[in-house]
Amino acid sequence: MSVKTVDISTINQTTADELLECASRDGFLFVEGSGFTQKEVDDMFNMSKGFFALPLEEKNKFPIGAENRGYNAINVETLDPATQKKGDPKEGFNFGKYINEKPIQPMPEFFQKPENADIIANMQTKLYNLSQRILKLLAMGLKIDESSGGSNWFADRHRRDYPSGSIFRLLYYPGQKKADPEDEIRAGAHTDYGSLTLLFQREGEEGLEILSPVSKKWEPVPYVGPKEPGMAPPVVVNIGDLLSYWTAGILKSTIHRVKFPAKLQAEGTDRYSCVFFCHPEEEVRLEPVPSAKIASVTGRGANEGKVITAEEHLQSRLSATYGWKK
């Protein structure tokens, strides 16, 4: 398995260089030192299971729309439209970013319960902070010009209380012992749209695979347990299309999918995962990054001359997935 683990509990150049190497080679990695506890992760998954167990009519009161927030039922999302005849056999609920600690969308009553509202707000805060730490390390690894912002160059374009495409997402893949052959792929092959993706998955519910840039083969991303009792397991991190575009392809946005292992498929095992999709502020212009490493690449990504905003980049991807036009 090519996916490596990097401990980011300490911010220094050695950690930054190690993180950049993984992000440039594989586009996927595990990070330790996330700051999460096992209890926080367990509470999140228990809340997610409770929501998806609600009657469909309750969940459908908050359908996903062009703002990419709300509930998507089975077969609504098509992550690989070029090859899929129908949408992915999974459910999800998207929370837009919190601004000034508050949600910016109508919320189901289930998520307004104090205990659940606290879980969501805590996850929003800690996932944002973790993404900022990773963005800072990547800027250090790329040796972005200090006079232009240095280690804070990416982080300064991902400020928390500004509109962006960032999404915290709960996902549920119902077990299907006798699945239609098309349903064996639970999430079609795709790359993610934003800057970074942070993923929690559970032991015994594997299924994430990457098309490894190294081996050129589909490889499973295993569950990796916590380093110490009470700590959360390492977080899966992958580079999104926007950050790859922004860095002229130096950082890799790797194709991945969800396909249940044969054993889990035969057992009809459910899969739950929780994901944070980190995006820059909507109005951020995807201009060339002031890094000598990136400047050496010409005619690709943000270095090709045309400047678009983060929002324009996201809308082009969502329109392909859902058929939306904002």
C-alpha positions in Angstrom: 0.0 0.0 0.0 1.5 3.3 -1.1 -0.4 5.7 1.2 2.0 6.9 3.9 1.4 8.4 7.4 2.8 11.8 8.5 2.7 13.1 12.0 1.8 16.8 11.8 1.6 17.5 15.6 4.7 19.6 15.1 4.9 22.4 12.5 8.5 22.5 11.2 10.3 22.3 7.8 11.0 18.5 8.2 7.3 17.8 8.6 6.4 20.2 5.7 8.9 18.5 3.4 7.5 15.0 4.3 3.9 16.2 3.8 4.7 17.8 0.4 6.5 14.6 -0.8 3.4 12.5 -0.1 1.0 15.1 -1.6 3.1 15.4 -4.7 3.6 11.6 -5.2 0.4 9.9 -4.0 -2.1 12.8 -3.4 -3.3 10.7 -0.5 -1.9 10.2 3.0 -2.8 9.6 6.6 -2.1 12.3 9.2 -1.5 11.7 12.9 -1.6 14.6 15.4 -5.0 15.7 14.2 -6.2 16.8 17.7 -9.3 14.6 17.6 -10.2 12.1 20.3 -11.8 8.7 19.8 -14.9 9.9 21.6 -15.4 12.8 19.3 -15.2 10.4 16.3 -17.5 7.9 17.9 -20.0 10.5 18.7 -20.0 11.8 15.2 -20.5 8.3 13.7 -23.3 7.5 16.2 -25.1 10.8 15.2 -24.7 10.0 11.6 -26.2 6.5 12.0 -29.1 8.0 13.9 -29.9 10.5 11.1 -29.8 8.0 8.2 -32.1 5.7 10.2 -34.8 8.4 10.0 -37.8 7.8 7.7 -37.0 8.9 4.1 -39.8 11.5 4.1 -38.1 13.2 7.0 -34.7 13.4 5.3 -36.3 14.4 2.0 -37.6 17.6 3.6 -34.1 19.1 3.2 -33.1 18.0 -0.4 -29.7 19.0 -1.7 -29.7 21.9 -4.1 -27.5 24.1 -6.2 -25.8 25.5 -3.1 -24.5 21.9 -2.5 -26.1 21.7 1.0 -28.7 19.3 2.3 -29.7 15.6 1.9 -29.1 13.5 -1.2 -30.9 10.2 -1.5 -29.7 7.0 -3.1 -28.8 7.4 -6.8 -29.0 11.2 -6.7 -25.2 11.9 -7.0 -23.3 10.7 -10.0 -19.6 11.0 -9.4 -18.5 9.3 -12.6 -21.0 10.5 -15.2 -18.9 9.4 -18.1 -19.4 5.7 -17.2 -22.3 5.5 -14.8 -25.9 4.8 -16.1 -27.4 5.8 -12.7 -26.3 7.6 -9.6 -24.3 6.2 -6.7 -26.1 3.8 -4.3 -25.4 5.9 -1.2 -27.0 8.6 1.0 -25.4 11.8 2.2 -26.1 15.0 4.1 -24.0 18.2 3.4 -23.5 20.9 6.0 -22.2 24.2 4.6 -19.5 25.9 6.5 -20.5 27.6 9.8 -20.1 31.4 9.8 -19.7 33.0 13.2 -20.3 29.6 14.7 -23.8 29.3 13.1 -25.2 27.1 10.2 -26.1 29.0 7.1 -28.8 26.6 6.0 -32.1 25.2 7.3 -31.4 22.2 9.5 -33.5 19.1 10.2 -34.9 18.9 13.7 -32.6 16.0 14.4 -29.5 18.1 14.0 -31.0 20.9 16.1 -31.0 18.7 19.2 -28.5 20.3 21.5 -26.3 17.2 21.7 -26.1 16.9 17.9 -25.7 20.6 17.3 -22.7 20.5 19.6 -21.2 17.6 17.8 -21.5 19.4 14.4 -20.2 22.7 15.6 -17.2 21.0 17.3 -16.4 19.1 14.1 -16.7 22.2 11.9 -14.2 24.0 14.2 -11.7 21.2 14.5 -11.8 20.2 10.9 -11.3 23.8 9.8 -8.3 24.1 12.2 -6.8 20.8 10.9 -7.1 22.0 7.3 -5.4 25.3 8.2 -2.5 23.3 9.7 -2.1 21.2 6.6 -2.3 24.2 4.3 0.4 25.9 6.3 2.7 22.9 6.0 2.1 22.6 2.3 3.0 26.3 1.8 6.2 25.7 3.8 7.0 22.7 1.7 6.5 24.7 -1.5 8.7 27.5 0.0 6.2 30.2 -1.0 7.9 33.6 -1.1 7.9 35.1 2.5 7.3 38.6 1.2 4.1 37.4 -0.5 2.7 35.6 2.6 5.0 32.6 3.0 3.6 29.8 5.1 0.2 31.6 5.5 -0.3 32.1 1.7 -2.9 29.3 1.4 -4.4 29.7 4.9 -5.1 33.4 4.3 -7.3 32.4 1.3 -9.3 30.0 3.4 -10.6 32.3 6.1 -13.3 30.7 8.2 -16.1 33.3 8.4 -16.2 34.0 4.7 -18.5 32.3 2.1 -16.8 29.3 0.5 -17.7 25.9 -1.0 -16.4 24.1 2.2 -18.7 21.2 3.2 -18.8 18.8 6.1 -20.5 15.6 4.9 -22.0 12.5 6.4 -22.2 9.5 4.1 -24.0 6.2 4.4 -23.6 3.2 2.0 -26.3 0.6 2.8 -25.1 -3.0 2.7 -26.4 -4.9 -0.3 -25.8 -8.7 -0.3 -27.3 -9.2 -3.8 -26.4 -5.9 -5.4 -26.9 -5.1 -9.0 -23.4 -5.4 -10.7 -23.6 -1.7 -11.3 -24.0 -1.1 -7.6 -20.7 -2.8 -6.6 -19.1 0.6 -7.2 -20.6 2.6 -4.3 -19.1 5.9 -5.3 -17.9 6.3 -8.9 -14.3 7.0 -9.8 -13.6 10.7 -9.3 -11.3 13.3 -7.9 -12.5 15.8 -5.3 -13.3 19.4 -6.2 -11.7 21.6 -3.6 -8.3 22.2 -1.9 -8.2 19.3 0.7 -10.4 16.5 1.8 -10.3 15.1 5.3 -11.9 11.7 5.9 -12.8 9.5 8.8 -13.7 5.9 8.2 -14.5 3.0 10.6 -12.8 -0.3 11.2 -14.5 -3.2 9.5 -16.2 -0.8 6.9 -13.4 -0.5 4.4 -14.1 0.2 0.7 -12.1 3.3 -0.3 -9.7 2.7 -3.2 -7.3 4.9 -5.0 -5.9 4.6 -8.5 -2.3 4.9 -7.4 -0.2 7.3 -9.4 2.8 5.1 -8.4 1.5 1.5 -9.2 -1.2 2.6 -11.7 -3.5 0.1 -10.1 -6.5 0.3 -7.8 -5.3 0.0 -4.2 -7.4 -0.2 -1.1 -7.0 2.5 1.6 -7.0 0.5 4.8 -8.4 1.5 8.2 -5.4 2.5 10.4 -6.0 2.3 14.1 -5.1 5.0 16.7 -1.5 5.4 17.9 -2.5 5.5 21.5 -5.7 4.6 23.4 -8.2 7.5 23.5 -6.7 9.2 20.4 -8.6 9.2 17.1 -7.3 7.1 14.3 -5.2 8.9 11.7 -7.2 11.1 9.3 -7.2 10.3 5.6 -6.2 13.4 3.6 -6.3 13.9 -0.1 -5.5 16.7 -2.4 -8.4 18.2 -4.4 -8.6 19.4 -8.0 -8.5 23.0 -7.1 -5.2 22.8 -5.1 -3.8 20.7 -7.9 -4.8 23.3 -10.5 -3.5 26.1 -8.3 -0.1 24.4 -8.0 0.2 23.6 -11.7 -0.2 19.9 -10.9 2.7 19.6 -8.5 0.2 18.5 -5.8 -1.7 15.4 -7.1 -5.4 15.1 -7.1 -5.8 11.3 -7.2 -8.7 9.4 -8.7 -10.5 7.3 -6.1 -13.8 5.4 -5.6 -15.7 3.3 -3.0 -15.9 -0.4 -3.9 -16.8 -2.8 -1.1 -14.3 -5.7 -0.5 -15.8 -9.0 -1.4 -16.2 -10.1 2.2 -18.1 -7.0 3.2 -20.2 -7.2 0.1 -21.1 -10.8 0.9 -22.0 -10.0 4.5 -24.2 -7.0 3.5 -22.1 -4.7 5.7 -23.1 -1.0 5.9 -20.4 1.6 5.5 -20.4 5.1 7.2 -17.9 7.8 6.6 -17.5 11.5 7.5 -15.8 13.9 5.2 -14.7 17.6 5.3 -14.2 19.2 1.9 -12.0 22.3 2.3 -12.4 25.1 -0.2 -11.0 28.6 -0.5 -13.2 31.6 -0.2 -15.5 32.0 -3.2 -14.0 35.2 -4.5 -10.4 34.0 -4.3 -8.7 34.3 -7.7 -6.7 31.2 -8.6 -3.6 33.1 -9.6 -0.1 31.6 -9.9 1.3 30.7 -6.5 4.5 32.7 -5.7 6.7 29.6 -5.3 9.8 28.9 -7.4 8.8 25.2 -7.5 5.5 26.0 -9.1 6.8 28.8 -11.3 9.1 26.2 -13.0 6.0 24.5 -14.5 4.5 26.4 -17.5 1.3 26.1 -19.5 -0.6 24.2 -16.9 -3.2 25.0 -14.3 -3.1 28.4 -12.8 0.1 29.1 -14.7 -1.6 28.9 -18.1 -2.8 32.5 -18.0 -6.5 32.5 -17.6 -7.6 33.4 -14.0 -10.8 32.0 -12.5 -12.3 32.2 -9.1 -12.7 29.4 -6.6 -16.4 29.6 -7.0 -16.2 29.3 -10.8 -14.0 26.3 -10.4 -16.4 24.6 -8.0 -19.6 25.3 -10.1 -18.0 23.8 -13.2 -17.5 20.5 -11.3 -20.9 20.5 -9.5 -22.8 21.1 -12.8 -21.1 17.9 -14.2 -22.0 15.8 -11.1 -25.7 17.0 -10.6 -26.6 18.8 -13.8 -26.9 22.0 -11.9 -26.5 25.5 -13.2 -26.2 28.2 -10.6 
